[in-house]
Amino acid sequence: MSEQATQTARRVPCEQCPLRANPHFRPFEAEELKFVKQFKRGELVADAGSMILSEGSHSAQLFTLLSGWAFRYKMLEDGRRQILNYLLPGDLVGLQGSVIGEMQHSVETLSPVVLCVFQRDSLPGLFRNHPGLAFDITWLASREERMLDENLLSVGRRSALERAAYLIAFIYQRANRLGFGTGRKMLIPITQQHVADTLGLSVVHTNKTLRKLVDRKFIRWHDSACEVLDEAGLMELSGWSGLEEGQRPFI
């Protein structure tokens, strides 16, 4: 874990968790909330660019992203990077290492983040005594698989321009449902290198592709951030009908 990431005492009681106030997330039953309070060991605060988990590591902890942005990725031996997915508040981080025993990907922050910390050795009790929470974890893992399926379809079959439009619309809709754009301009904290590493394109090709979206006034590019101007235009260009996800769980 990066030296920029520091463990802190619990700051946000589970009853006052800001995610619980968001209607996008399903409410906990009283017994579930009691268990999650015991399951949680504290919070982790990290700056942008911090490594939360590294490929090949064995972690005794897993996390829920409470605030901020992060991404999952894998590296080739020569240093080339493939970004697998982007993580937003409510997403579970590190489940793979908890189940398999060794992380098969790395996780890095895009912005300052706060993560709820859970001890891996408490998972058996969750599955044994709280079937609702066990289903939630299974749902979150299945959702992650579904998102990877969609991303693989996009990389394999969409043109470069369609890929970029899909990626930005997808991230934008996810963040918008969490209230990132409520009452203020939403800036997605990604660079053109992040986009290139997600889409499997060179930075030069990515720059030319994003310029076309800018020229069509679908997006505005800032320093290390992207602003969506025309969500419907991005969706139409990519041939994507949008998120179908309703109320969802989190731990």
Secondary structure in CASP SS format (residue, H / E / C, confidence):
PFRMAT SS
TARGET T0000
AUTHOR 0000-0000-0000
METHOD secondary structure of the structure
MODEL  1
M C 1.00
S C 1.00
E C 1.00
Q C 1.00
A C 1.00
T E 1.00
Q E 1.00
T E 1.00
A C 1.00
R C 1.00
R C 1.00
V C 1.00
P C 1.00
C H 1.00
E H 1.00
Q H 1.00
C C 1.00
P H 1.00
L H 1.00
R H 1.00
A H 1.00
N C 1.00
P C 1.00
H C 1.00
F E 1.00
R C 1.00
P C 1.00
F C 1.00
E C 1.00
A H 1.00
E H 1.00
E H 1.00
L H 1.00
K H 1.00
F H 1.00
V H 1.00
K H 1.00
Q H 1.00
F H 1.00
K E 1.00
R E 1.00
G E 1.00
E E 1.00
L E 1.00
V E 1.00
A E 1.00
D C 1.00
A C 1.00
G C 1.00
S C 1.00
M E 1.00
I E 1.00
L E 1.00
S C 1.00
E C 1.00
G C 1.00
S C 1.00
H C 1.00
S C 1.00
A C 1.00
Q E 1.00
L E 1.00
F E 1.00
T E 1.00
L E 1.00
L E 1.00
S E 1.00
G C 1.00
W C 1.00
A E 1.00
F E 1.00
R E 1.00
Y E 1.00
K E 1.00
M E 1.00
L C 1.00
E C 1.00
D C 1.00
G C 1.00
R C 1.00
R E 1.00
Q E 1.00
I E 1.00
L E 1.00
N E 1.00
Y E 1.00
L E 1.00
L C 1.00
P C 1.00
G C 1.00
D C 1.00
L E 1.00
V E 1.00
G C 1.00
L H 1.00
Q H 1.00
G H 1.00
S H 1.00
V H 1.00
I H 1.00
G C 1.00
E C 1.00
M C 1.00
Q C 1.00
H C 1.00
S E 1.00
V E 1.00
E E 1.00
T E 1.00
L C 1.00
S C 1.00
P C 1.00
V E 1.00
V E 1.00
L E 1.00
C E 1.00
V E 1.00
F E 1.00
Q E 1.00
R H 1.00
D H 1.00
S H 1.00
L H 1.00
P H 1.00
G H 1.00
L H 1.00
F H 1.00
R H 1.00
N H 1.00
H C 1.00
P H 1.00
G H 1.00
L H 1.00
A H 1.00
F H 1.00
D H 1.00
I H 1.00
T H 1.00
W H 1.00
L H 1.00
A H 1.00
S H 1.00
R H 1.00
E H 1.00
E H 1.00
R H 1.00
M H 1.00
L H 1.00
D H 1.00
E H 1.00
N H 1.00
L H 1.00
L H 1.00
S H 1.00
V H 1.00
G H 1.00
R H 1.00
R C 1.00
S C 1.00
A H 1.00
L H 1.00
E H 1.00
R H 1.00
A H 1.00
A H 1.00
Y H 1.00
L H 1.00
I H 1.00
A H 1.00
F H 1.00
I H 1.00
Y H 1.00
Q H 1.00
R H 1.00
A H 1.00
N H 1.00
R H 1.00
L C 1.00
G C 1.00
F C 1.00
G C 1.00
T C 1.00
G C 1.00
R C 1.00
K C 1.00
M C 1.00
L C 1.00
I E 1.00
P C 1.00
I C 1.00
T C 1.00
Q H 1.00
Q H 1.00
H H 1.00
V H 1.00
A H 1.00
D H 1.00
T H 1.00
L H 1.00
G C 1.00
L C 1.00
S C 1.00
V H 1.00
V H 1.00
H H 1.00
T H 1.00
N H 1.00
K H 1.00
T H 1.00
L H 1.00
R H 1.00
K H 1.00
L H 1.00
V H 1.00
D H 1.00
R C 1.00
K C 1.00
F C 1.00
I E 1.00
R E 1.00
W E 1.00
H E 1.00
D C 1.00
S C 1.00
A E 1.00
C E 1.00
E E 1.00
V E 1.00
L C 1.00
D C 1.00
E H 1.00
A H 1.00
G H 1.00
L H 1.00
M H 1.00
E H 1.00
L H 1.00
S H 1.00
G C 1.00
W C 1.00
S C 1.00
G C 1.00
L C 1.00
E C 1.00
E C 1.00
G C 1.00
Q C 1.00
R E 1.00
P C 1.00
F C 1.00
I C 1.00
END
